[in-house]
Amino acid sequence: MTFAPTRCSVAYFSMEICLEQAIPTYSGGLGVLAGDTLRSMADLGVPVAAVTLLHRKGYFEQHLDASGLQTERPVAWHPEEVLEPVHARTTVTIEGREVHVTAWKYSVRGFTGHVVPVYLLDTNLPENGDWDRALTDTLYGGDDHYRLCQEIVLGMGGASLLRQLSCDEQTIFHLNEGHSALLTLELLEEQLGGRQGFELEDADFEAVRSRCIFTTHTPVPAGHDKFPIDMVRKVLGDDRVAMLESSGGVYEGMLNMTHLALHLTRFVNGVAMRHGEVSRGMFPEYPINSITNGVHATTWTGPEFAALFDRRIPEWRRDTLDLRYAVSIPLQEIRDAHMASKLALFAEVERRTGERLDPAVMTIGFARRATPYKRADLIFTDLERLTTMAKNVGRIQILFGGKAHPHDSGGKELIRRIFAAREQLGDLVKVVYVENYEMAFAAKMVAGVDLWLNNPMKPLEASGTSGMKANLNGVPSFSVLDGWWVEGHVEGVTGWSIGVPDPAGDPARDVTDLYMKLERVILPLFYGLPFAYAEVMRSAISLNGSFFNTQRMVRQYVHNAYFPGGMPIVPEVPATVLI
């Protein structure tokens, strides 16, 4: 029932983790990244255990009516059908009462056989009152009070439960975003060992700091979790608030989870080179490193390209750096694999929507969380020009996916604007929006479109990973120079840029660039020089697919953050699969 402890292991905490299609415990990029990270840790034999919340009601199922109006309903799933119960219990104190916490276990198995256990915390127990039983129900649901109590369960409850299951005094805690930062409070209380909180010394803070690392994902202050101190006092009590104040977690009268994590971790990183720069500007008093995100190559490479790689680059699953050798794959084989992926995608689109797409037509993919700063409708700024382009240069199909948070009115309006544009454009520029975008359809979409479009407002893209998934399948990116694309972009070689390199951006230039390059460069290449377009596809695999993956990313975490002095030898993991 439990993960066998190792002398020196890692505990990975994330509010959401995308484990598989049947387990809806994620909303988007953060959760998908967490799942990909754990899959690569399993492949590489890293001694890690992960903690998240069960989310019995998931994020939500999305329904879109004919006008694009989004409605939501809870996801129906049954944890007992896909997870293993864990016979361990702990409690957290919320508003003076004990809330009981248990867990379910999911095993992430790597291709070598190494297993990473993931513990999904659950408060739906008969010992708890109705409100407490619902604490682990909804991902990013409820108000600030609900969220604070959830984060107590995740951070404090998770750290407490792991003491019983797999960690010891040498375990390293990885906070994937600030939601779990209260685990540092649990570690401080453990460090006190019965002493009063006012007796905390610098050595106590340093002892906790030495065991914790923090990955920040949010490039704007408004995106960091903050809770009014009066609420925190009511929920956690005076003594714990005093500890949080002395720990650097209270900032401008609020419990700031990012400041708490920054103050009590020894290694902090942004998720791309550019994001590291932005984070250092936001928090100049802290040293912030960069480890650029990646994606799990064998999860997101479609079956058609996986078969091609198995034939041409047989060691790519074991060592994703071998994808460099894709440069030698004949262009016709790239084109054939892509057309097979495209046909599989179109069959799924027709099954889900009834819409039939033409495989001969340039198909652009855009699938992100529907929120205003991602500007999903930027390509519809000038419908007349888009229509003229399709008439004179070549037809266009645009495939959309993505959910708006239930409380994001701007995101919901964005979806409605896309539906309105679709009605005006007709079949010359065919637009299809697939509702309820999730893991299975995402895998088909990133493999089957011809071009991946990404145009958020700068500098609001911390990293972005959808384009990385597309690149693995030979789909070039067409993106603003923000997040990972600053590193992955080679103009006309791995894809194309939108707008100016300046980190501040220029929204007017973005629109001009998008239309100009689509009309004069990308469409003419696709329709007029298909093998030249296939060269860009092949370069996207060899240059970007070989680097922007979680195998490389995990190696960097292991060597730079977890075990900078050298990874310990773990007897139960074969030496051949250690990093």
Helices and strands as residue ranges (DSSP letters): E 10-14, H 29-44, E 48-53, E 61-64, E 70-73, H 79-82, E 84-94, E 97-109, E 115-122, H 130-133, H 144-152, I 153-157, H 158-165, E 172-176, G 178-180, H 183-192, G 197-199, H 202-209, E 212-215, G 221-223, E 226-228, H 229-236, H 238-246, E 250-251, E 254-256, H 257-263, E 267-270, H 273-282, E 289-290, H 297-300, H 303-312, G 320-328, H 331-353, E 362-367, G 372-374, G 378-380, H 383-392, E 396-401, H 409-425, E 429-434, H 439-448, E 451-454, H 466-472, E 477-480, H 485-488, E 495-498, H 507-517, I 518-522, H 523-528, H 530-539, I 540-545, H 550-556, I 557-562, G 575-577
